[in-house]
Amino acid sequence: MRMDQLTVIKTLNSRRRRLKIRRLKYTCQNNKSHVTISGGDDGIERKGGDLCGEEKKAGGIFAAKASDDGGSKEISISLTPLRNDVVLQDEVVLSYGSVSVIGGRKEMEDTVKVELGFLSFNDGEKKYDFFGVYDGHGGALVAEACKERLHRVLVEEIMEGKEGGGGVEWEKVMEECFRKMDEEVVKDKMIGSTAVVAVVGKEEVVVANCGDSRAVICRGGVAVPLSVDHKPDRPDELERVEAAGGRVINWNGHRVLGVLATSRSIGDQYLKPFVSSKPEVTVDKRTENDEFLVLASDGLWDVISNEFACQIIKRCLHGRMRRKSQGVVSESCRAAEAAAVLAELAMARGSKDNISVIVVELKRRNSFSC
């Protein structure tokens, strides 16, 4: 093929990606208003109310659809408002936003879950928020089951341990929680899901990861990974798989038995014991330098680095970056805006997977590191 033909093909593909993003239509909903913002170079259309958060401080849900010749694609973005300074002293996080988009896949297999105040001790004095990203494979059934059940199983496991009056042994309860979740989905033998979850309290951030989704915290302006991807070619994972009698085959990327591109997951019973449901758990004390937390599926991390993701989020939270199709974005919407920008960047960079992102603010923005 001639070089000029290759150039034309690359140019056309680039234009298609840009058009796909331009055609996104965003809807912001709350209890009393409905706003449709259709974007791109042809202006902004508003219906039935104002832009999200410009005048109203209520939280809500963004829902979006992108249409092209390949059919419709859906994005959902949920958020909570930025709370005032009086309330901040008693709350675990300032705000959060999440996005989940089908991306280059034919089916949506990702799910996200947010449960604020899902756990509390001492008559509510000690509270925890839950955030989870689940990336299904072979279907969405296991990811959906994790979305509905894993945080509840975790609460049950923690409360059983608290009967003795001691503190929470996070590594132990997380491992038991994931084991029980794995048992609950045993009937779905050919379906599985990765899981990265974060339990955020006033004093600590607990992350449990099983698979190749990832959690990263921005601490003092530095992107710090709180989980390590479970890839089959990771030396210790390769050793574990082979010790169990399995093999890692390089078939369009390293895969367990040439099938699965992650060495740990919930479900996937047909690949046991080579694929483990045991999570790796980290417990980090919160510091005054903790700025925000981001959890995402590999649809993001395959094309965007930890450092670049944190740079983008910081710009969005400071109001220095927003989607071209979006008008003025209030402070209460910026975490959701950051998640949406990351998803769009991943699509523009050619991500072939579902993309799910949760951004959690941990610190007032005027004190962010530069």
C-alpha positions in Angstrom: 0.0 0.0 0.0 1.4 3.4 -0.9 2.3 6.0 1.7 -0.2 8.6 0.6 -3.0 6.0 0.9 -1.9 5.2 4.5 -1.9 8.9 5.3 -5.5 9.2 4.0 -6.6 6.2 6.1 -5.1 7.6 9.3 -6.6 11.0 8.6 -10.1 9.5 8.1 -9.8 7.4 11.3 -8.8 10.5 13.3 -11.8 12.4 11.9 -14.1 9.6 12.8 -12.9 9.6 16.4 -13.4 13.4 16.7 -16.9 13.2 15.2 -17.8 10.4 17.6 -17.0 12.7 20.5 -18.7 15.7 19.0 -21.9 13.8 18.7 -22.2 13.1 22.4 -25.4 14.5 23.9 -25.3 15.2 27.6 -28.4 15.3 29.8 -28.3 16.6 33.4 -31.2 15.7 35.6 -32.3 16.5 39.1 -35.6 16.6 40.9 -37.0 19.8 39.3 -35.1 20.4 36.1 -34.1 18.7 32.9 -31.3 20.1 30.7 -30.1 18.8 27.4 -26.8 20.1 26.1 -25.9 19.0 22.5 -22.4 20.0 21.7 -19.7 20.4 19.1 -19.0 23.3 16.9 -22.6 24.1 16.1 -23.4 25.6 19.5 -25.3 24.7 22.7 -28.9 23.8 23.1 -30.6 24.2 26.5 -34.0 22.8 27.4 -36.2 23.1 30.4 -33.7 24.6 32.9 -30.2 25.8 33.6 -26.9 24.2 33.3 -26.1 21.7 36.0 -25.2 23.4 39.3 -25.1 27.0 37.9 -28.0 27.9 40.2 -29.2 24.7 41.7 -26.9 22.9 44.2 -28.7 19.6 44.3 -26.9 16.5 43.1 -28.1 14.5 40.2 -27.2 12.1 37.4 -25.8 12.8 34.0 -26.9 10.5 31.2 -25.5 10.6 27.7 -25.8 8.9 24.4 -23.4 8.9 21.5 -24.6 7.9 18.1 -22.7 7.1 15.0 -23.0 4.6 12.1 -22.1 1.8 14.5 -25.2 2.3 16.6 -25.8 4.1 19.9 -23.5 4.2 22.9 -24.4 5.2 26.4 -22.6 7.2 29.1 -23.9 7.7 32.6 -22.3 10.1 35.0 -23.4 10.3 38.7 -22.3 13.0 41.1 -22.8 14.6 44.5 -22.6 18.3 45.2 -19.6 19.9 46.8 -20.6 20.4 50.4 -20.1 23.6 52.3 -17.3 24.1 54.8 -19.5 23.4 57.9 -20.5 20.0 56.7 -17.0 19.1 55.4 -15.7 18.6 58.9 -18.1 15.6 59.3 -18.0 14.1 55.9 -15.6 11.5 54.5 -15.3 12.9 50.9 -16.0 16.3 49.4 -17.7 15.1 46.1 -17.4 12.4 43.5 -18.3 11.7 39.9 -18.4 8.6 37.8 -18.7 7.7 34.2 -19.3 4.3 32.4 -19.2 4.1 28.6 -19.4 1.2 26.2 -16.4 2.5 24.2 -15.2 0.3 21.4 -17.1 -2.9 22.6 -20.3 -4.3 21.2 -21.7 -4.9 24.6 -21.5 -3.1 27.9 -19.9 -5.3 30.6 -18.6 -2.7 33.1 -20.5 -1.5 36.1 -19.7 1.0 38.9 -21.1 1.3 42.4 -21.0 4.2 44.9 -22.5 3.9 48.4 -21.9 6.9 50.6 -22.0 6.1 54.3 -22.4 2.4 53.6 -20.8 1.6 57.0 -20.7 3.4 60.3 -19.5 2.7 63.9 -20.0 4.4 67.2 -23.4 5.9 66.5 -22.3 7.4 63.2 -19.1 9.0 64.5 -16.9 6.8 62.3 -18.3 6.5 58.7 -17.0 5.0 55.5 -17.9 5.5 51.8 -17.7 2.7 49.2 -16.6 3.0 45.6 -16.3 0.1 43.2 -15.5 -0.5 39.5 -16.3 -3.9 38.0 -15.1 -5.0 34.6 -16.9 -8.0 33.3 -15.8 -10.5 30.7 -17.8 -13.1 28.9 -20.9 -11.1 29.8 -22.1 -8.6 32.4 -23.8 -11.0 34.8 -21.0 -11.3 37.3 -20.2 -7.5 37.2 -23.8 -6.8 37.9 -23.9 -9.2 40.7 -20.8 -7.6 42.3 -22.4 -4.2 41.9 -25.5 -5.3 43.8 -23.9 -7.5 46.4 -20.2 -7.0 47.1 -20.5 -3.9 49.4 -23.3 -5.7 51.3 -21.3 -8.8 51.8 -18.5 -6.6 53.0 -20.7 -4.9 55.6 -21.9 -8.3 56.8 -18.3 -9.6 57.1 -17.1 -6.5 59.0 -20.0 -6.5 61.4 -19.4 -10.2 62.2 -15.8 -9.3 63.1 -16.9 -6.3 65.2 -18.8 -8.5 67.6 -15.5 -9.0 69.4 -15.1 -5.2 69.8 -11.8 -4.9 68.0 -10.8 -2.8 65.0 -11.4 -3.9 61.4 -8.8 -6.3 60.0 -9.2 -5.0 56.5 -7.1 -7.6 54.7 -8.9 -10.4 56.3 -12.4 -9.1 55.8 -11.7 -8.1 52.2 -10.3 -11.6 51.3 -13.3 -13.3 52.9 -15.7 -10.9 51.2 -14.3 -11.6 47.8 -14.2 -15.3 48.5 -17.9 -15.3 49.4 -18.8 -13.2 46.3 -16.9 -15.7 44.2 -19.0 -18.5 45.7 -22.2 -16.6 45.0 -21.6 -16.4 41.2 -20.4 -20.1 40.9 -23.3 -20.9 38.6 -21.9 -18.5 35.9 -19.0 -20.8 35.1 -17.9 -19.0 31.8 -18.4 -15.4 33.1 -16.2 -13.3 35.4 -15.4 -9.8 36.5 -12.4 -7.9 37.8 -13.1 -5.8 40.9 -11.3 -2.7 42.4 -13.0 -1.2 45.4 -12.1 1.6 47.8 -13.4 2.1 51.3 -12.8 5.7 52.3 -12.9 6.8 55.9 -11.8 10.0 57.6 -8.6 8.4 58.7 -7.8 5.8 56.1 -8.3 4.6 52.5 -8.6 0.8 52.0 -8.2 -0.6 48.4 -8.9 -4.2 47.4 -8.0 -5.2 43.8 -8.7 -8.4 42.0 -7.8 -8.1 38.3 -6.5 -5.4 36.0 -8.7 -2.5 37.0 -6.7 0.1 39.1 -6.9 2.7 41.9 -4.6 5.7 42.0 -4.4 8.5 44.6 -3.0 12.0 43.9 -0.9 12.8 47.0 1.0 16.0 47.2 0.7 16.4 43.4 2.2 12.9 42.8 0.2 10.0 41.3 0.5 7.0 43.7 -0.9 3.6 42.6 -2.8 1.9 45.4 -3.1 -1.3 43.4 -1.0 -3.4 41.0 -2.7 -4.9 37.9 -3.0 -8.7 37.9 -1.6 -9.4 34.5 -0.6 -13.0 33.7 2.9 -12.0 32.7 3.6 -10.3 36.1 6.4 -12.4 37.4 4.8 -13.4 40.7 1.4 -14.1 39.0 3.1 -16.1 36.3 4.8 -18.2 39.0 1.5 -18.7 40.9 -0.4 -19.8 37.7 2.3 -22.3 36.7 2.6 -23.6 40.3 -1.2 -24.4 40.1 -0.6 -26.4 36.9 -1.7 -23.7 34.5 0.0 -22.0 31.6 0.3 -18.4 30.4 0.2 -18.3 26.6 1.0 -15.2 24.5 -2.1 -15.2 22.2 -2.8 -11.6 21.3 -1.3 -10.7 24.6 -0.4 -12.8 27.6 -3.5 -14.9 28.7 -4.2 -17.6 31.2 -4.5 -20.8 29.1 -4.5 -18.5 26.1 -8.0 -17.2 27.1 -8.1 -14.6 29.9 -6.0 -11.5 30.0 -6.1 -11.1 33.8 -4.8 -13.6 36.3 -7.3 -12.8 39.1 -11.1 -12.2 38.9 -14.4 -13.0 40.6 -16.1 -15.9 38.7 -14.5 -17.6 35.8 -15.0 -21.0 37.4 -13.8 -22.9 34.4 -10.3 -21.4 34.9 -9.9 -22.3 38.6 -7.5 -22.6 40.3 -5.3 -20.8 37.8 -7.4 -17.7 38.1 -7.7 -16.6 41.7 -10.4 -14.5 43.4 -8.1 -13.4 46.2 -7.6 -9.6 46.2 -4.5 -7.7 47.1 -5.3 -5.2 49.8 -3.6 -1.9 50.8 -4.5 0.2 53.8 -3.2 3.8 53.7 -3.6 6.5 56.3 -5.2 9.6 54.9 -2.9 12.7 55.0 -3.4 16.4 54.4 -1.7 15.9 51.1 -4.3 13.5 49.7 -6.1 15.4 46.9 -8.3 12.9 45.0 -8.7 9.3 44.3 -9.4 7.7 40.9 -10.6 4.2 40.2 -11.0 2.9 36.6 -11.2 -0.2 34.4 -8.4 -1.1 32.0 -10.3 0.6 29.2 -8.8 3.8 30.6 -5.4 2.5 31.9 -4.6 0.8 28.6 -4.2 4.2 26.9 -3.7 6.7 29.7 -1.0 6.7 32.4 -1.5 7.3 36.1 0.4 10.6 35.9 -1.5 11.9 32.9 -4.9 11.0 34.4 -4.1 12.9 37.6 -3.0 15.9 35.6 -6.3 15.9 33.7 -8.4 15.5 36.8 -6.6 18.4 38.6 -7.2 20.7 35.7 -10.9 19.8 35.6 -11.3 20.3 39.3 -9.7 23.7 39.1 -12.0 24.6 36.2 -9.1 24.9 33.7 -10.4 22.1 31.5 -13.9 20.9 30.3 -15.5 19.1 27.5 -16.0 21.2 24.4 -19.7 20.3 24.3 -20.3 21.5 27.8 -20.9 25.1 28.9 -20.2 26.5 32.3 -19.5 23.8 34.9 -20.2 24.5 38.5 -17.9 23.4 41.3 -20.5 20.7 42.3 -20.2 19.1 38.8 -16.4 19.1 38.4 -15.6 15.6 39.7 -18.2 14.2 37.2 -16.7 16.5 34.5 -13.2 15.1 35.2 -14.5 11.5 34.9 -16.2 12.3 31.6 -13.1 14.1 30.2 -11.0 11.0 31.0 -13.5 8.7 29.2 -13.5 10.9 26.1 -9.7 11.1 26.0 -9.5 7.3 26.3 -11.9 6.9 23.3 -10.0 9.5 21.3 -6.8 7.6 22.0 -8.3 4.5 20.5 -9.3 2.5 23.6 -11.1 -0.7 22.4 -12.7 -1.6 25.7 -15.5 -0.4 28.0 -14.4 2.5 30.0 -15.5 3.2 33.6 -14.1 5.9 35.9 -14.8 7.2 39.4 -13.2 10.4 40.7 -13.4 11.1 44.4 -12.4 14.5 45.9 -10.6 14.3 49.2 -9.4 17.8 49.7 -10.5 21.4 49.1 -9.3 22.5 45.7 -7.7 25.8 46.8 -5.1 23.8 48.6 -4.2 21.4 45.8 -0.5 21.1 44.9 0.5 22.5 41.6 
